[in-house]
Amino acid sequence: MSPDRLIYMANQIGAFFKSQGEAKAVPGIADHINKFWDPRMRSAILAHWEAGGEGLDPLVRTAMSALRRPGTH
């Protein structure tokens, strides 16, 4: 999946949780990505974030630090 598509999807998740306020939105975004994204997708979005995260919404950027690396529990 292209990085642009993953950025779009992550930002859509962020938009969904945004109305809940940052305290709930950040863990909600991370939890959703951890539960429903394929490990390869998680790996790719984390790599993008680590490379600067261009295009990611600020809430999504914050949530990235709570994502699990594929293969970890």
N, CA, C and O atoms as a Tripos MOL2 file, in Angstrom:
@<TRIPOS>MOLECULE
protein
  292   291    73     0     0
PROTEIN
NO_CHARGES

@<TRIPOS>ATOM
      1 N           0.8560   -1.1730    0.0000 N.3       1 MET1
      2 CA          0.0000    0.0000    0.0000 C.3       1 MET1
      3 C           0.9020    1.2360    0.0000 C.2       1 MET1
      4 O           1.9300    1.2570    0.6760 O.2       1 MET1
      5 N           0.5230    2.2410   -0.7430 N.am      2 SER2
      6 CA          1.3590    3.4320   -0.8840 C.3       2 SER2
      7 C           1.3500    4.2580    0.4070 C.2       2 SER2
      8 O           0.3650    4.2600    1.1460 O.2       2 SER2
      9 N           2.4580    4.9560    0.6670 N.am      3 PRO3
     10 CA          2.4930    5.8250    1.8520 C.3       3 PRO3
     11 C           1.3740    6.8700    1.8300 C.2       3 PRO3
     12 O           0.8010    7.1850    2.8730 O.2       3 PRO3
     13 N           1.0660    7.4020    0.6570 N.am      4 ASP4
     14 CA         -0.0110    8.3960    0.5680 C.3       4 ASP4
     15 C          -1.3400    7.8240    1.0360 C.2       4 ASP4
     16 O          -2.1090    8.5030    1.7160 O.2       4 ASP4
     17 N          -1.6060    6.5840    0.6750 N.am      5 ARG5
     18 CA         -2.8590    5.9280    1.0850 C.3       5 ARG5
     19 C          -2.8700    5.7030    2.5960 C.2       5 ARG5
     20 O          -3.8960    5.9090    3.2440 O.2       5 ARG5
     21 N          -1.7450    5.2860    3.1550 N.am      6 LEU6
     22 CA         -1.6670    5.0600    4.6010 C.3       6 LEU6
     23 C          -1.8340    6.3720    5.3610 C.2       6 LEU6
     24 O          -2.5020    6.4130    6.3940 O.2       6 LEU6
     25 N          -1.2330    7.4350    4.8540 N.am      7 ILE7
     26 CA         -1.3820    8.7560    5.4800 C.3       7 ILE7
     27 C          -2.8510    9.1650    5.4530 C.2       7 ILE7
     28 O          -3.3940    9.6270    6.4570 O.2       7 ILE7
     29 N          -3.4840    8.9920    4.3090 N.am      8 TYR8
     30 CA         -4.9040    9.3260    4.1780 C.3       8 TYR8
     31 C          -5.7370    8.5340    5.1900 C.2       8 TYR8
     32 O          -6.5780    9.1010    5.8880 O.2       8 TYR8
     33 N          -5.5000    7.2370    5.2650 N.am      9 MET9
     34 CA         -6.2670    6.3820    6.1760 C.3       9 MET9
     35 C          -6.0330    6.7780    7.6370 C.2       9 MET9
     36 O          -6.9820    6.8710    8.4160 O.2       9 MET9
     37 N          -4.7770    7.0090    8.0060 N.am     10 ALA10
     38 CA         -4.4580    7.3980    9.3860 C.3      10 ALA10
     39 C          -5.1270    8.7260    9.7290 C.2      10 ALA10
     40 O          -5.6620    8.8890   10.8250 O.2      10 ALA10
     41 N          -5.0960    9.6620    8.8030 N.am     11 ASN11
     42 CA         -5.7320   10.9590    9.0510 C.3      11 ASN11
     43 C          -7.2480   10.8410    9.1450 C.2      11 ASN11
     44 O          -7.8760   11.5910    9.8910 O.2      11 ASN11
     45 N          -7.8470    9.9110    8.3990 N.am     12 GLN12
     46 CA         -9.2900    9.6750    8.5130 C.3      12 GLN12
     47 C          -9.6300    9.1400    9.9030 C.2      12 GLN12
     48 O         -10.6310    9.5410   10.4970 O.2      12 GLN12
     49 N          -8.8090    8.2470   10.4150 N.am     13 ILE13
     50 CA         -9.0060    7.7260   11.7720 C.3      13 ILE13
     51 C          -8.8780    8.8770   12.7720 C.2      13 ILE13
     52 O          -9.6790    9.0070   13.6980 O.2      13 ILE13
     53 N          -7.8620    9.7030   12.5670 N.am     14 GLY14
     54 CA         -7.6690   10.8640   13.4300 C.3      14 GLY14
     55 C          -8.8630   11.7960   13.4160 C.2      14 GLY14
     56 O          -9.2760   12.2970   14.4620 O.2      14 GLY14
     57 N          -9.4220   12.0330   12.2320 N.am     15 ALA15
     58 CA        -10.5890   12.9070   12.1070 C.3      15 ALA15
     59 C         -11.7820   12.3330   12.8740 C.2      15 ALA15
     60 O         -12.5470   13.0770   13.4880 O.2      15 ALA15
     61 N         -11.9360   11.0190   12.8360 N.am     16 PHE16
     62 CA        -13.0340   10.3800   13.5520 C.3      16 PHE16
     63 C         -12.9090   10.6170   15.0590 C.2      16 PHE16
     64 O         -13.8960   10.9390   15.7200 O.2      16 PHE16
     65 N         -11.7090   10.4610   15.5980 N.am     17 PHE17
     66 CA        -11.5050   10.5700   17.0400 C.3      17 PHE17
     67 C         -11.3300   12.0100   17.5350 C.2      17 PHE17
     68 O         -11.4290   12.2590   18.7370 O.2      17 PHE17
     69 N         -11.0760   12.9450   16.6470 N.am     18 LYS18
     70 CA        -10.7550   14.3240   17.0200 C.3      18 LYS18
     71 C         -11.7810   14.9630   17.9410 C.2      18 LYS18
     72 O         -11.4150   15.6910   18.8630 O.2      18 LYS18
     73 N         -13.0500   14.7020   17.7060 N.am     19 SER19
     74 CA        -14.1120   15.3310   18.5110 C.3      19 SER19
     75 C         -14.0960   14.8770   19.9720 C.2      19 SER19
     76 O         -14.7370   15.5000   20.8180 O.2      19 SER19
     77 N         -13.3810   13.8130   20.2700 N.am     20 GLN20
     78 CA        -13.3280   13.2980   21.6410 C.3      20 GLN20
     79 C         -12.2890   14.0230   22.4980 C.2      20 GLN20
     80 O         -12.1780   13.7690   23.6970 O.2      20 GLN20
     81 N         -11.5360   14.9180   21.8810 N.am     21 GLY21
     82 CA        -10.4810   15.6220   22.6070 C.3      21 GLY21
     83 C          -9.2000   14.8110   22.6030 C.2      21 GLY21
     84 O          -9.2250   13.5860   22.4860 O.2      21 GLY21
     85 N          -8.0820   15.5070   22.7310 N.am     22 GLU22
     86 CA         -6.7740   14.8550   22.5900 C.3      22 GLU22
     87 C          -6.5520   13.7030   23.5650 C.2      22 GLU22
     88 O          -5.9680   12.6840   23.1950 O.2      22 GLU22
     89 N          -7.0090   13.8530   24.7970 N.am     23 ALA23
     90 CA         -6.7780   12.8200   25.8130 C.3      23 ALA23
     91 C          -7.3940   11.4720   25.4350 C.2      23 ALA23
     92 O          -6.8460   10.4240   25.7760 O.2      23 ALA23
     93 N          -8.5080   11.4940   24.7460 N.am     24 LYS24
     94 CA         -9.1450   10.2510   24.3040 C.3      24 LYS24
     95 C          -8.7840    9.9100   22.8640 C.2      24 LYS24
     96 O          -8.6950    8.7370   22.5020 O.2      24 LYS24
     97 N          -8.5770   10.9350   22.0460 N.am     25 ALA25
     98 CA         -8.3220   10.7110   20.6260 C.3      25 ALA25
     99 C          -6.9950    9.9940   20.3960 C.2      25 ALA25
    100 O          -6.9390    9.0450   19.6130 O.2      25 ALA25
    101 N          -5.9390   10.4250   21.0570 N.am     26 VAL26
    102 CA         -4.6150    9.8410   20.8160 C.3      26 VAL26
    103 C          -4.5980    8.3400   21.1120 C.2      26 VAL26
    104 O          -4.1690    7.5660   20.2570 O.2      26 VAL26
    105 N          -5.0480    7.9010   22.2900 N.am     27 PRO27
    106 CA         -5.0600    6.4440   22.5070 C.3      27 PRO27
    107 C          -6.0600    5.7240   21.6030 C.2      27 PRO27
    108 O          -5.8410    4.5680   21.2430 O.2      27 PRO27
    109 N          -7.1550    6.3910   21.2340 N.am     28 GLY28
    110 CA         -8.1280    5.7790   20.3260 C.3      28 GLY28
    111 C          -7.5410    5.5220   18.9550 C.2      28 GLY28
    112 O          -7.7730    4.4670   18.3640 O.2      28 GLY28
    113 N          -6.7830    6.4780   18.4450 N.am     29 ILE29
    114 CA         -6.1360    6.3290   17.1450 C.3      29 ILE29
    115 C          -5.1350    5.1760   17.1980 C.2      29 ILE29
    116 O          -5.1410    4.2920   16.3410 O.2      29 ILE29
    117 N          -4.2860    5.2010   18.2080 N.am     30 ALA30
    118 CA         -3.2650    4.1500   18.3400 C.3      30 ALA30
    119 C          -3.9130    2.7740   18.4860 C.2      30 ALA30
    120 O          -3.4750    1.8090   17.8610 O.2      30 ALA30
    121 N          -4.9500    2.6870   19.3070 N.am     31 ASP31
    122 CA         -5.6310    1.4070   19.5240 C.3      31 ASP31
    123 C          -6.2550    0.8930   18.2260 C.2      31 ASP31
    124 O          -6.1600   -0.2950   17.9160 O.2      31 ASP31
    125 N          -6.8880    1.7830   17.4760 N.am     32 HIS32
    126 CA         -7.5090    1.3760   16.2180 C.3      32 HIS32
    127 C          -6.4590    0.8270   15.2440 C.2      32 HIS32
    128 O          -6.6460   -0.2340   14.6490 O.2      32 HIS32
    129 N          -5.3700    1.5540   15.0930 N.am     33 ILE33
    130 CA         -4.3260    1.1110   14.1650 C.3      33 ILE33
    131 C          -3.7060   -0.1990   14.6460 C.2      33 ILE33
    132 O          -3.4520   -1.0970   13.8430 O.2      33 ILE33
    133 N          -3.4620   -0.3130   15.9540 N.am     34 ASN34
    134 CA         -2.8980   -1.5620   16.4840 C.3      34 ASN34
    135 C          -3.8260   -2.7560   16.2640 C.2      34 ASN34
    136 O          -3.3600   -3.8530   15.9570 O.2      34 ASN34
    137 N          -5.1160   -2.5540   16.4170 N.am     35 LYS35
    138 CA         -6.0740   -3.6590   16.3050 C.3      35 LYS35
    139 C          -6.4100   -4.0340   14.8680 C.2      35 LYS35
    140 O          -6.5620   -5.2150   14.5550 O.2      35 LYS35
    141 N          -6.5250   -3.0400   13.9920 N.am     36 PHE36
    142 CA         -7.1180   -3.3000   12.6870 C.3      36 PHE36
    143 C          -6.1740   -3.1980   11.4940 C.2      36 PHE36
    144 O          -6.5270   -3.6260   10.3950 O.2      36 PHE36
    145 N          -4.9990   -2.6480   11.6840 N.am     37 TRP37
    146 CA         -4.0720   -2.5430   10.5590 C.3      37 TRP37
    147 C          -3.1660   -3.7600   10.5090 C.2      37 TRP37
    148 O          -2.7050   -4.2540   11.5380 O.2      37 TRP37
    149 N          -2.9210   -4.2260    9.3180 N.am     38 ASP38
    150 CA         -1.9750   -5.3020    9.0610 C.3      38 ASP38
    151 C          -0.5910   -4.8730    9.5700 C.2      38 ASP38
    152 O          -0.2490   -3.6930    9.4870 O.2      38 ASP38
    153 N           0.2090   -5.8130   10.0940 N.am     39 PRO39
    154 CA          1.5420   -5.4460   10.5800 C.3      39 PRO39
    155 C           2.4010   -4.7060    9.5440 C.2      39 PRO39
    156 O           3.1810   -3.8260    9.9070 O.2      39 PRO39
    157 N           2.2660   -5.0460    8.2900 N.am     40 ARG40
    158 CA          3.0390   -4.3440    7.2510 C.3      40 ARG40
    159 C           2.6000   -2.8890    7.1310 C.2      40 ARG40
    160 O           3.4250   -2.0020    6.9110 O.2      40 ARG40
    161 N           1.3100   -2.6510    7.2760 N.am     41 MET41
    162 CA          0.7960   -1.2880    7.2230 C.3      41 MET41
    163 C           1.3090   -0.4860    8.4240 C.2      41 MET41
    164 O           1.7400    0.6580    8.2800 O.2      41 MET41
    165 N           1.2560   -1.1070    9.6190 N.am     42 ARG42
    166 CA          1.7580   -0.4360   10.8260 C.3      42 ARG42
    167 C           3.2340   -0.1080   10.6740 C.2      42 ARG42
    168 O           3.6790    0.9880   11.0150 O.2      42 ARG42
    169 N           3.9740   -1.0560   10.1690 N.am     43 SER43
    170 CA          5.4100   -0.8550    9.9610 C.3      43 SER43
    171 C           5.6720    0.3070    9.0160 C.2      43 SER43
    172 O           6.5520    1.1310    9.2640 O.2      43 SER43
    173 N           4.9110    0.3700    7.9390 N.am     44 ALA44
    174 CA          5.1020    1.4220    6.9340 C.3      44 ALA44
    175 C           4.7380    2.7940    7.4830 C.2      44 ALA44
    176 O           5.4470    3.7650    7.2180 O.2      44 ALA44
    177 N           3.6490    2.8990    8.2440 N.am     45 ILE45
    178 CA          3.2610    4.2090    8.7690 C.3      45 ILE45
    179 C           4.2340    4.6490    9.8580 C.2      45 ILE45
    180 O           4.5240    5.8390    9.9810 O.2      45 ILE45
    181 N           4.7390    3.7050   10.6490 N.am     46 LEU46
    182 CA          5.7500    4.0520   11.6500 C.3      46 LEU46
    183 C           7.0350    4.5250   10.9830 C.2      46 LEU46
    184 O           7.6520    5.4850   11.4440 O.2      46 LEU46
    185 N           7.4410    3.8700    9.9140 N.am     47 ALA47
    186 CA          8.6380    4.2920    9.1840 C.3      47 ALA47
    187 C           8.4490    5.6950    8.6220 C.2      47 ALA47
    188 O           9.3690    6.5120    8.6540 O.2      47 ALA47
    189 N           7.2630    5.9700    8.1090 N.am     48 HIS48
    190 CA          6.9740    7.3010    7.5780 C.3      48 HIS48
    191 C           7.0450    8.3390    8.6980 C.2      48 HIS48
    192 O           7.6250    9.4090    8.5150 O.2      48 HIS48
    193 N           6.4660    8.0320    9.8410 N.am     49 TRP49
    194 CA          6.4930    8.9380   10.9880 C.3      49 TRP49
    195 C           7.9290    9.1960   11.4430 C.2      49 TRP49
    196 O           8.3100   10.3340   11.7210 O.2      49 TRP49
    197 N           8.7160    8.1260   11.5150 N.am     50 GLU50
    198 CA         10.1090    8.2680   11.9470 C.3      50 GLU50
    199 C          10.9320    9.0890   10.9560 C.2      50 GLU50
    200 O          11.9460    9.6810   11.3260 O.2      50 GLU50
    201 N          10.4970    9.1220    9.7040 N.am     51 ALA51
    202 CA         11.1880    9.9070    8.6750 C.3      51 ALA51
    203 C          10.6720   11.3520    8.6200 C.2      51 ALA51
    204 O          11.0270   12.1010    7.7090 O.2      51 ALA51
    205 N           9.8580   11.7340    9.5650 N.am     52 GLY52
    206 CA          9.3650   13.1060    9.6210 C.3      52 GLY52
    207 C           7.8530   13.2220    9.6260 C.2      52 GLY52
    208 O           7.3110   14.2300   10.0800 O.2      52 GLY52
    209 N           7.1650   12.2060    9.1290 N.am     53 GLY53
    210 CA          5.7070   12.1670    9.2010 C.3      53 GLY53
    211 C           4.9790   13.2000    8.3710 C.2      53 GLY53
    212 O           3.8760   13.6170    8.7230 O.2      53 GLY53
    213 N           5.5850   13.6190    7.2700 N.am     54 GLU54
    214 CA          4.9510   14.6260    6.4250 C.3      54 GLU54
    215 C           3.5320   14.2100    6.0510 C.2      54 GLU54
    216 O           3.2940   13.0830    5.6170 O.2      54 GLU54
    217 N           2.5900   15.1430    6.2280 N.am     55 GLY55
    218 CA          1.2000   14.9050    5.8550 C.3      55 GLY55
    219 C           0.3320   14.3420    6.9550 C.2      55 GLY55
    220 O          -0.8910   14.3210    6.8190 O.2      55 GLY55
    221 N           0.9330   13.8820    8.0510 N.am     56 LEU56
    222 CA          0.1340   13.3180    9.1450 C.3      56 LEU56
    223 C          -0.4280   14.4280   10.0260 C.2      56 LEU56
    224 O           0.2610   15.3930   10.3580 O.2      56 LEU56
    225 N          -1.6900   14.2690   10.3940 N.am     57 ASP57
    226 CA         -2.3620   15.1800   11.3080 C.3      57 ASP57
    227 C          -1.6190   15.1870   12.6490 C.2      57 ASP57
    228 O          -1.0770   14.1570   13.0510 O.2      57 ASP57
    229 N          -1.5820   16.3260   13.3490 N.am     58 PRO58
    230 CA         -0.8900   16.3790   14.6440 C.3      58 PRO58
    231 C          -1.3370   15.3160   15.6490 C.2      58 PRO58
    232 O          -0.5020   14.7630   16.3640 O.2      58 PRO58
    233 N          -2.6330   15.0210   15.7180 N.am     59 LEU59
    234 CA         -3.0920   13.9670   16.6410 C.3      59 LEU59
    235 C          -2.5540   12.6060   16.2390 C.2      59 LEU59
    236 O          -2.1910   11.8000   17.0960 O.2      59 LEU59
    237 N          -2.5000   12.3500   14.9500 N.am     60 VAL60
    238 CA         -1.9780   11.0790   14.4570 C.3      60 VAL60
    239 C          -0.4870   10.9920   14.7690 C.2      60 VAL60
    240 O           0.0000    9.9360   15.1760 O.2      60 VAL60
    241 N           0.2360   12.0850   14.5840 N.am     61 ARG61
    242 CA          1.6670   12.0990   14.9160 C.3      61 ARG61
    243 C           1.8840   11.7410   16.3850 C.2      61 ARG61
    244 O           2.7750   10.9600   16.7170 O.2      61 ARG61
    245 N           1.0690   12.3130   17.2470 N.am     62 THR62
    246 CA          1.1850   12.0220   18.6780 C.3      62 THR62
    247 C           0.8710   10.5600   18.9630 C.2      62 THR62
    248 O           1.5350    9.9280   19.7850 O.2      62 THR62
    249 N          -0.1300   10.0250   18.2910 N.am     63 ALA63
    250 CA         -0.5310    8.6260   18.5080 C.3      63 ALA63
    251 C           0.5400    7.6390   18.0420 C.2      63 ALA63
    252 O           0.6000    6.5160   18.5410 O.2      63 ALA63
    253 N           1.3660    8.0390   17.1110 N.am     64 MET64
    254 CA          2.3850    7.1300   16.5720 C.3      64 MET64
    255 C           3.3080    6.5830   17.6570 C.2      64 MET64
    256 O           3.7690    5.4460   17.5600 O.2      64 MET64
    257 N           3.5800    7.3740   18.6820 N.am     65 SER65
    258 CA          4.4840    6.9030   19.7390 C.3      65 SER65
    259 C           3.8770    5.7600   20.5470 C.2      65 SER65
    260 O           4.5990    5.0460   21.2420 O.2      65 SER65
    261 N           2.5630    5.5790   20.4660 N.am     66 ALA66
    262 CA          1.8950    4.5050   21.2090 C.3      66 ALA66
    263 C           1.6580    3.2590   20.3510 C.2      66 ALA66
    264 O           1.1060    2.2680   20.8290 O.2      66 ALA66
    265 N           2.0750    3.3120   19.0920 N.am     67 LEU67
    266 CA          1.8680    2.1380   18.2320 C.3      67 LEU67
    267 C           2.8470    1.0420   18.5900 C.2      67 LEU67
    268 O           3.9890    1.2980   18.9710 O.2      67 LEU67
    269 N           2.3790   -0.1760   18.4580 N.am     68 ARG68
    270 CA          3.2390   -1.3430   18.6760 C.3      68 ARG68
    271 C           3.9650   -1.6850   17.3900 C.2      68 ARG68
    272 O           3.3900   -1.6280   16.3030 O.2      68 ARG68
    273 N           5.2010   -2.0300   17.5200 N.am     69 ARG69
    274 CA          5.9470   -2.5490   16.3900 C.3      69 ARG69
    275 C           5.3650   -3.9220   16.0410 C.2      69 ARG69
    276 O           5.0430   -4.7030   16.9360 O.2      69 ARG69
    277 N           5.2290   -4.2190   14.7450 N.am     70 PRO70
    278 CA          4.7700   -5.5570   14.3690 C.3      70 PRO70
    279 C           5.6510   -6.6140   15.0280 C.2      70 PRO70
    280 O           6.8760   -6.4960   15.0610 O.2      70 PRO70
    281 N           4.9970   -7.6450   15.5500 N.am     71 GLY71
    282 CA          5.7200   -8.7240   16.2160 C.3      71 GLY71
    283 C           5.8460   -8.5250   17.7140 C.2      71 GLY71
    284 O           6.3400   -9.4070   18.4160 O.2      71 GLY71
    285 N           5.3960   -7.3550   18.2230 N.am     72 THR72
    286 CA          5.4110   -7.1310   19.6720 C.3      72 THR72
    287 C           3.9790   -7.1300   20.1740 C.2      72 THR72
    288 O           3.0420   -6.9140   19.4040 O.2      72 THR72
    289 N           3.8150   -7.3680   21.4410 N.am     73 HIS73
    290 CA          2.4560   -7.4140   22.0040 C.3      73 HIS73
    291 C           2.3200   -6.3890   23.0340 C.2      73 HIS73
    292 O           1.2540   -6.2560   23.6360 O.2      73 HIS73
@<TRIPOS>BOND
     1     1     2 1
     2     2     3 1
     3     3     4 2
     4     3     5 am
     5     5     6 1
     6     6     7 1
     7     7     8 2
     8     7     9 am
     9     9    10 1
    10    10    11 1
    11    11    12 2
    12    11    13 am
    13    13    14 1
    14    14    15 1
    15    15    16 2
    16    15    17 am
    17    17    18 1
    18    18    19 1
    19    19    20 2
    20    19    21 am
    21    21    22 1
    22    22    23 1
    23    23    24 2
    24    23    25 am
    25    25    26 1
    26    26    27 1
    27    27    28 2
    28    27    29 am
    29    29    30 1
    30    30    31 1
    31    31    32 2
    32    31    33 am
    33    33    34 1
    34    34    35 1
    35    35    36 2
    36    35    37 am
    37    37    38 1
    38    38    39 1
    39    39    40 2
    40    39    41 am
    41    41    42 1
    42    42    43 1
    43    43    44 2
    44    43    45 am
    45    45    46 1
    46    46    47 1
    47    47    48 2
    48    47    49 am
    49    49    50 1
    50    50    51 1
    51    51    52 2
    52    51    53 am
    53    53    54 1
    54    54    55 1
    55    55    56 2
    56    55    57 am
    57    57    58 1
    58    58    59 1
    59    59    60 2
    60    59    61 am
    61    61    62 1
    62    62    63 1
    63    63    64 2
    64    63    65 am
    65    65    66 1
    66    66    67 1
    67    67    68 2
    68    67    69 am
    69    69    70 1
    70    70    71 1
    71    71    72 2
    72    71    73 am
    73    73    74 1
    74    74    75 1
    75    75    76 2
    76    75    77 am
    77    77    78 1
    78    78    79 1
    79    79    80 2
    80    79    81 am
    81    81    82 1
    82    82    83 1
    83    83    84 2
    84    83    85 am
    85    85    86 1
    86    86    87 1
    87    87    88 2
    88    87    89 am
    89    89    90 1
    90    90    91 1
    91    91    92 2
    92    91    93 am
    93    93    94 1
    94    94    95 1
    95    95    96 2
    96    95    97 am
    97    97    98 1
    98    98    99 1
    99    99   100 2
   100    99   101 am
   101   101   102 1
   102   102   103 1
   103   103   104 2
   104   103   105 am
   105   105   106 1
   106   106   107 1
   107   107   108 2
   108   107   109 am
   109   109   110 1
   110   110   111 1
   111   111   112 2
   112   111   113 am
   113   113   114 1
   114   114   115 1
   115   115   116 2
   116   115   117 am
   117   117   118 1
   118   118   119 1
   119   119   120 2
   120   119   121 am
   121   121   122 1
   122   122   123 1
   123   123   124 2
   124   123   125 am
   125   125   126 1
   126   126   127 1
   127   127   128 2
   128   127   129 am
   129   129   130 1
   130   130   131 1
   131   131   132 2
   132   131   133 am
   133   133   134 1
   134   134   135 1
   135   135   136 2
   136   135   137 am
   137   137   138 1
   138   138   139 1
   139   139   140 2
   140   139   141 am
   141   141   142 1
   142   142   143 1
   143   143   144 2
   144   143   145 am
   145   145   146 1
   146   146   147 1
   147   147   148 2
   148   147   149 am
   149   149   150 1
   150   150   151 1
   151   151   152 2
   152   151   153 am
   153   153   154 1
   154   154   155 1
   155   155   156 2
   156   155   157 am
   157   157   158 1
   158   158   159 1
   159   159   160 2
   160   159   161 am
   161   161   162 1
   162   162   163 1
   163   163   164 2
   164   163   165 am
   165   165   166 1
   166   166   167 1
   167   167   168 2
   168   167   169 am
   169   169   170 1
   170   170   171 1
   171   171   172 2
   172   171   173 am
   173   173   174 1
   174   174   175 1
   175   175   176 2
   176   175   177 am
   177   177   178 1
   178   178   179 1
   179   179   180 2
   180   179   181 am
   181   181   182 1
   182   182   183 1
   183   183   184 2
   184   183   185 am
   185   185   186 1
   186   186   187 1
   187   187   188 2
   188   187   189 am
   189   189   190 1
   190   190   191 1
   191   191   192 2
   192   191   193 am
   193   193   194 1
   194   194   195 1
   195   195   196 2
   196   195   197 am
   197   197   198 1
   198   198   199 1
   199   199   200 2
   200   199   201 am
   201   201   202 1
   202   202   203 1
   203   203   204 2
   204   203   205 am
   205   205   206 1
   206   206   207 1
   207   207   208 2
   208   207   209 am
   209   209   210 1
   210   210   211 1
   211   211   212 2
   212   211   213 am
   213   213   214 1
   214   214   215 1
   215   215   216 2
   216   215   217 am
   217   217   218 1
   218   218   219 1
   219   219   220 2
   220   219   221 am
   221   221   222 1
   222   222   223 1
   223   223   224 2
   224   223   225 am
   225   225   226 1
   226   226   227 1
   227   227   228 2
   228   227   229 am
   229   229   230 1
   230   230   231 1
   231   231   232 2
   232   231   233 am
   233   233   234 1
   234   234   235 1
   235   235   236 2
   236   235   237 am
   237   237   238 1
   238   238   239 1
   239   239   240 2
   240   239   241 am
   241   241   242 1
   242   242   243 1
   243   243   244 2
   244   243   245 am
   245   245   246 1
   246   246   247 1
   247   247   248 2
   248   247   249 am
   249   249   250 1
   250   250   251 1
   251   251   252 2
   252   251   253 am
   253   253   254 1
   254   254   255 1
   255   255   256 2
   256   255   257 am
   257   257   258 1
   258   258   259 1
   259   259   260 2
   260   259   261 am
   261   261   262 1
   262   262   263 1
   263   263   264 2
   264   263   265 am
   265   265   266 1
   266   266   267 1
   267   267   268 2
   268   267   269 am
   269   269   270 1
   270   270   271 1
   271   271   272 2
   272   271   273 am
   273   273   274 1
   274   274   275 1
   275   275   276 2
   276   275   277 am
   277   277   278 1
   278   278   279 1
   279   279   280 2
   280   279   281 am
   281   281   282 1
   282   282   283 1
   283   283   284 2
   284   283   285 am
   285   285   286 1
   286   286   287 1
   287   287   288 2
   288   287   289 am
   289   289   290 1
   290   290   291 1
   291   291   292 2
@<TRIPOS>SUBSTRUCTURE
     1 MET1         2 RESIDUE 1 A MET
     2 SER2         6 RESIDUE 1 A SER
     3 PRO3        10 RESIDUE 1 A PRO
     4 ASP4        14 RESIDUE 1 A ASP
     5 ARG5        18 RESIDUE 1 A ARG
     6 LEU6        22 RESIDUE 1 A LEU
     7 ILE7        26 RESIDUE 1 A ILE
     8 TYR8        30 RESIDUE 1 A TYR
     9 MET9        34 RESIDUE 1 A MET
    10 ALA10       38 RESIDUE 1 A ALA
    11 ASN11       42 RESIDUE 1 A ASN
    12 GLN12       46 RESIDUE 1 A GLN
    13 ILE13       50 RESIDUE 1 A ILE
    14 GLY14       54 RESIDUE 1 A GLY
    15 ALA15       58 RESIDUE 1 A ALA
    16 PHE16       62 RESIDUE 1 A PHE
    17 PHE17       66 RESIDUE 1 A PHE
    18 LYS18       70 RESIDUE 1 A LYS
    19 SER19       74 RESIDUE 1 A SER
    20 GLN20       78 RESIDUE 1 A GLN
    21 GLY21       82 RESIDUE 1 A GLY
    22 GLU22       86 RESIDUE 1 A GLU
    23 ALA23       90 RESIDUE 1 A ALA
    24 LYS24       94 RESIDUE 1 A LYS
    25 ALA25       98 RESIDUE 1 A ALA
    26 VAL26      102 RESIDUE 1 A VAL
    27 PRO27      106 RESIDUE 1 A PRO
    28 GLY28      110 RESIDUE 1 A GLY
    29 ILE29      114 RESIDUE 1 A ILE
    30 ALA30      118 RESIDUE 1 A ALA
    31 ASP31      122 RESIDUE 1 A ASP
    32 HIS32      126 RESIDUE 1 A HIS
    33 ILE33      130 RESIDUE 1 A ILE
    34 ASN34      134 RESIDUE 1 A ASN
    35 LYS35      138 RESIDUE 1 A LYS
    36 PHE36      142 RESIDUE 1 A PHE
    37 TRP37      146 RESIDUE 1 A TRP
    38 ASP38      150 RESIDUE 1 A ASP
    39 PRO39      154 RESIDUE 1 A PRO
    40 ARG40      158 RESIDUE 1 A ARG
    41 MET41      162 RESIDUE 1 A MET
    42 ARG42      166 RESIDUE 1 A ARG
    43 SER43      170 RESIDUE 1 A SER
    44 ALA44      174 RESIDUE 1 A ALA
    45 ILE45      178 RESIDUE 1 A ILE
    46 LEU46      182 RESIDUE 1 A LEU
    47 ALA47      186 RESIDUE 1 A ALA
    48 HIS48      190 RESIDUE 1 A HIS
    49 TRP49      194 RESIDUE 1 A TRP
    50 GLU50      198 RESIDUE 1 A GLU
    51 ALA51      202 RESIDUE 1 A ALA
    52 GLY52      206 RESIDUE 1 A GLY
    53 GLY53      210 RESIDUE 1 A GLY
    54 GLU54      214 RESIDUE 1 A GLU
    55 GLY55      218 RESIDUE 1 A GLY
    56 LEU56      222 RESIDUE 1 A LEU
    57 ASP57      226 RESIDUE 1 A ASP
    58 PRO58      230 RESIDUE 1 A PRO
    59 LEU59      234 RESIDUE 1 A LEU
    60 VAL60      238 RESIDUE 1 A VAL
    61 ARG61      242 RESIDUE 1 A ARG
    62 THR62      246 RESIDUE 1 A THR
    63 ALA63      250 RESIDUE 1 A ALA
    64 MET64      254 RESIDUE 1 A MET
    65 SER65      258 RESIDUE 1 A SER
    66 ALA66      262 RESIDUE 1 A ALA
    67 LEU67      266 RESIDUE 1 A LEU
    68 ARG68      270 RESIDUE 1 A ARG
    69 ARG69      274 RESIDUE 1 A ARG
    70 PRO70      278 RESIDUE 1 A PRO
    71 GLY71      282 RESIDUE 1 A GLY
    72 THR72      286 RESIDUE 1 A THR
    73 HIS73      290 RESIDUE 1 A HIS
